[in-house]
């Protein structure tokens, strides 16, 4: 006697921006689609839908993740922060303010993912996490200087089709508290580098 097929839908409760949302989803539903299509949280953007462009980046347990590759059912019980939850009420997050002040966007489509990623980048750097361009990766060396190269490498999973990379690097640096008196970020427009060079 054939057994009945297992159910393909489950009720999940997602903790998003400090609020719990319960919904029934197909097990194949991505977190991105649950956010946009089921919960009307359209700040998170759908770009390539293949985990390559970073437009759908959110924070899960304070670590960045591309929501198009994250199943909604696998996100249950975890702390999810989308671009709608980055600010503190009416007070913009320092990364958001820096993007506004330094024109870290053009069309704005990639900006939510860029901002979510930058928030995590700053925390990862402060915690001493090395990147692929970090010279000294020994734990006792502590956080490496947050140079333009470090920022570009750490933000490399977020693509900007408009090419606003120079301003994005500057915005991340400002939000991280790199003092203005330290001079222009190497590779920035003020440093005489090209926009294409900053994106390399």
DONU-841278 format. One record per residue (C-alpha): residue in three letters; y, z, x. Coordinates in steps of 0.1 Angstrom, whole numbers, plus 5000, padded with zeros to 4 digits. Layout:
% residues N
ATOM ala Y Z X .
...
This chain:
% residues 200
ATOM unk 5000 5000 5000 .
ATOM unk 5033 4989 5014 .
ATOM unk 5058 5017 5021 .
ATOM unk 5093 5015 5007 .
ATOM unk 5119 5003 5031 .
ATOM unk 5141 5031 5046 .
ATOM unk 5176 5033 5031 .
ATOM unk 5202 5014 5050 .
ATOM unk 5232 5034 5038 .
ATOM unk 5242 5070 5046 .
ATOM unk 5270 5093 5036 .
ATOM unk 5290 5103 5066 .
ATOM unk 5319 5127 5071 .
ATOM unk 5344 5115 5097 .
ATOM unk 5370 5138 5113 .
ATOM unk 5400 5116 5118 .
ATOM unk 5433 5129 5129 .
ATOM unk 5424 5164 5118 .
ATOM unk 5413 5153 5083 .
ATOM unk 5378 5149 5071 .
ATOM unk 5368 5117 5052 .
ATOM unk 5335 5114 5035 .
ATOM unk 5322 5079 5026 .
ATOM unk 5290 5060 5023 .
ATOM unk 5285 5033 5048 .
ATOM unk 5259 5007 5059 .
ATOM unk 5243 5019 5091 .
ATOM unk 5256 4988 5108 .
ATOM unk 5292 4995 5099 .
ATOM unk 5314 4999 5130 .
ATOM unk 5339 5027 5132 .
ATOM unk 5366 5000 5134 .
ATOM unk 5356 4985 5100 .
ATOM unk 5353 5020 5085 .
ATOM unk 5388 5028 5096 .
ATOM unk 5404 4995 5085 .
ATOM unk 5384 4984 5055 .
ATOM unk 5373 5017 5040 .
ATOM unk 5400 5041 5049 .
ATOM unk 5430 5018 5051 .
ATOM unk 5439 5030 5086 .
ATOM unk 5451 4997 5098 .
ATOM unk 5469 5009 5129 .
ATOM unk 5437 5003 5149 .
ATOM unk 5436 4965 5154 .
ATOM unk 5406 4941 5154 .
ATOM unk 5409 4917 5183 .
ATOM unk 5379 4902 5199 .
ATOM unk 5354 4924 5180 .
ATOM unk 5332 4924 5211 .
ATOM unk 5346 4953 5231 .
ATOM unk 5365 4932 5256 .
ATOM unk 5402 4933 5246 .
ATOM unk 5408 4970 5239 .
ATOM unk 5429 4964 5208 .
ATOM unk 5407 4987 5188 .
ATOM unk 5408 5016 5213 .
ATOM unk 5407 5051 5197 .
ATOM unk 5400 5085 5211 .
ATOM unk 5367 5102 5204 .
ATOM unk 5365 5138 5216 .
ATOM unk 5397 5129 5236 .
ATOM unk 5380 5101 5255 .
ATOM unk 5388 5065 5248 .
ATOM unk 5364 5042 5230 .
ATOM unk 5365 5007 5216 .
ATOM unk 5358 5013 5180 .
ATOM unk 5344 4978 5174 .
ATOM unk 5313 4989 5194 .
ATOM unk 5310 5024 5179 .
ATOM unk 5289 5028 5148 .
ATOM unk 5306 5049 5121 .
ATOM unk 5274 5070 5116 .
ATOM unk 5273 5078 5153 .
ATOM unk 5309 5092 5151 .
ATOM unk 5301 5119 5126 .
ATOM unk 5309 5153 5137 .
ATOM unk 5332 5141 5165 .
ATOM unk 5370 5144 5168 .
ATOM unk 5385 5109 5162 .
ATOM unk 5421 5102 5170 .
ATOM unk 5437 5069 5160 .
ATOM unk 5472 5057 5166 .
ATOM unk 5482 5073 5133 .
ATOM unk 5473 5107 5148 .
ATOM unk 5489 5105 5182 .
ATOM unk 5523 5117 5173 .
ATOM unk 5530 5154 5163 .
ATOM unk 5546 5149 5129 .
ATOM unk 5579 5132 5134 .
ATOM unk 5578 5138 5172 .
ATOM unk 5565 5108 5191 .
ATOM unk 5540 5113 5218 .
ATOM unk 5556 5109 5253 .
ATOM unk 5535 5077 5257 .
ATOM unk 5549 5063 5224 .
ATOM unk 5584 5072 5234 .
ATOM unk 5580 5056 5268 .
ATOM unk 5567 5024 5253 .
ATOM unk 5597 5022 5230 .
ATOM unk 5622 5030 5258 .
ATOM unk 5608 5006 5283 .
ATOM unk 5597 4978 5260 .
ATOM unk 5560 4982 5266 .
ATOM unk 5552 4957 5239 .
ATOM unk 5562 4923 5226 .
ATOM unk 5543 4912 5195 .
ATOM unk 5529 4947 5192 .
ATOM unk 5493 4938 5182 .
ATOM unk 5477 4954 5212 .
ATOM unk 5501 4983 5213 .
ATOM unk 5481 5009 5193 .
ATOM unk 5451 5004 5216 .
ATOM unk 5473 5004 5247 .
ATOM unk 5489 5037 5237 .
ATOM unk 5456 5054 5228 .
ATOM unk 5442 5042 5262 .
ATOM unk 5473 5054 5281 .
ATOM unk 5471 5089 5265 .
ATOM unk 5435 5092 5278 .
ATOM unk 5444 5076 5312 .
ATOM unk 5470 5103 5318 .
ATOM unk 5445 5131 5309 .
ATOM unk 5417 5115 5330 .
ATOM unk 5440 5112 5360 .
ATOM unk 5452 5148 5356 .
ATOM unk 5416 5160 5355 .
ATOM unk 5410 5143 5389 .
ATOM unk 5388 5114 5377 .
ATOM unk 5388 5086 5403 .
ATOM unk 5391 5049 5395 .
ATOM unk 5378 5018 5412 .
ATOM unk 5409 5017 5434 .
ATOM unk 5410 5054 5443 .
ATOM unk 5409 5057 5481 .
ATOM unk 5395 5093 5483 .
ATOM unk 5370 5100 5456 .
ATOM unk 5359 5135 5469 .
ATOM unk 5364 5162 5442 .
ATOM unk 5383 5184 5466 .
ATOM unk 5408 5156 5472 .
ATOM unk 5422 5162 5437 .
ATOM unk 5440 5136 5415 .
ATOM unk 5451 5105 5435 .
ATOM unk 5487 5095 5433 .
ATOM unk 5493 5077 5401 .
ATOM unk 5505 5044 5417 .
ATOM unk 5509 5011 5399 .
ATOM unk 5476 5000 5412 .
ATOM unk 5459 5031 5397 .
ATOM unk 5476 5026 5364 .
ATOM unk 5467 4989 5363 .
ATOM unk 5431 4996 5371 .
ATOM unk 5428 5024 5346 .
ATOM unk 5444 5003 5318 .
ATOM unk 5425 4971 5327 .
ATOM unk 5403 4973 5296 .
ATOM unk 5434 4967 5274 .
ATOM unk 5446 4931 5273 .
ATOM unk 5481 4920 5263 .
ATOM unk 5484 4883 5254 .
ATOM unk 5521 4885 5256 .
ATOM unk 5520 4896 5292 .
ATOM unk 5540 4929 5289 .
ATOM unk 5520 4944 5317 .
ATOM unk 5551 4953 5339 .
ATOM unk 5566 4974 5311 .
ATOM unk 5533 4989 5302 .
ATOM unk 5528 5002 5338 .
ATOM unk 5563 5016 5338 .
ATOM unk 5558 5033 5304 .
ATOM unk 5525 5049 5315 .
ATOM unk 5541 5061 5347 .
ATOM unk 5571 5076 5328 .
ATOM unk 5548 5093 5303 .
ATOM unk 5528 5108 5331 .
ATOM unk 5559 5124 5345 .
ATOM unk 5564 5103 5376 .
ATOM unk 5600 5111 5386 .
ATOM unk 5626 5084 5382 .
ATOM unk 5640 5093 5416 .
ATOM unk 5608 5081 5432 .
ATOM unk 5620 5046 5428 .
ATOM unk 5606 5017 5409 .
ATOM unk 5569 5015 5403 .
ATOM unk 5554 4992 5430 .
ATOM unk 5547 4959 5413 .
ATOM unk 5574 4963 5387 .
ATOM unk 5602 4938 5380 .
ATOM unk 5627 4961 5399 .
ATOM unk 5603 4959 5428 .
ATOM unk 5606 4921 5429 .
ATOM unk 5571 4914 5418 .
ATOM unk 5562 4888 5391 .
ATOM unk 5548 4896 5357 .
ATOM unk 5516 4877 5366 .
ATOM unk 5512 4898 5398 .
ATOM unk 5514 4930 5378 .
ATOM unk 5486 4919 5355 .
ATOM unk 5463 4910 5384 .
